[in-house]
Amino acid sequence: MEEILKRFASGKLSTEEAARELKLDGIGRLGDFAKIDLNRQYRTGIPEIVFAEGKKSADVADIALAHATAKGFALISRASHEDVAELKAKNSITEEDLEVDFNEVANTILVKKKGYEFTKRGKIGVIAAGTADIPVAEEARVVAEVCGCEVLTVYDVGIAGIHRLVKPLEEFVTADVAAVVVVAGMEGALPSVVASLVDMPVIGVPTSVGYGIGGKGIAALLAMLQSCSPGLAVVNIDNGVGAGTFAAKCVMHRKSNTQI
């Protein structure tokens, strides 16, 4: 990066050429199996998140340690106990002083340098309809926090006891959250209800919780897509990562408009 900036300052590169080379420079190569997008957070506001499912634990560890060494942290989703063990083993022989935090509910691993702090940009809310939906809600929470959000959570407030929803929504409005992530399985009605009660964007996350026909999240997904409550966006089944990052974008957009 420094070399590119020197060539730009000396007039050897145009603005467009320098911008292109900086983007290319942000793609780090790791052996023959991975390309690490180190500049993604600068381009999009969202850091690269390592999807562990389907990858060898050794490869997950190498990618995460390389990213954490370069950027101060790395986040892994859909992680396993084997991934944790491999990370801790490889981390013990590196020169970097890295912490490995495994969230067994969310199946996420956060690797970061000791003392690294995420800059807070704003607040979001995360709601889980039932206790079976908490793993996906926790995934969304962890991702949003890495993206710089302060996250207010409330779990087990599904429509079977809808009176439980009133106080949390009052707290979200009082806290001036930029968006609300609502995670629900079964018939997936809760996001529509929330969207009908608040003025901030609502992100619906269908989960693969349910019985028989329409189970595995299909009924919840279709119900959310057919919602008649305006202001509801919907991500894929069990996609806590997508919901957390979209909510973070809402925070960034609001902050940008405030500064203007």
Buried (B, 14 or more C-beta within 10 A) or exposed (E): EEEBEEBBEEEEBEEEEBEEBBEEEBEBEBEEEBEBBBBBBEEEBBBBBBEBEEBEBBBBBBBBBBBBBEBBBBBBBBBBEBBBBBBBEBBEEEEEEBBBEBBEEBBBBBBBBEEBEBEEBBBBBBBBBBEBBBBBBBBBBBBBBBBBBBBBBBBBBBBEEEEEBEEBBEEBBEEEBBBBBBBBBBBBBBBBBBBBBBEBBBBBBBBBBBEEEBBBBBBBBBBBEEBEBEBBBBBEBBBBBBBBBBBBBBBBBBBEEEEE
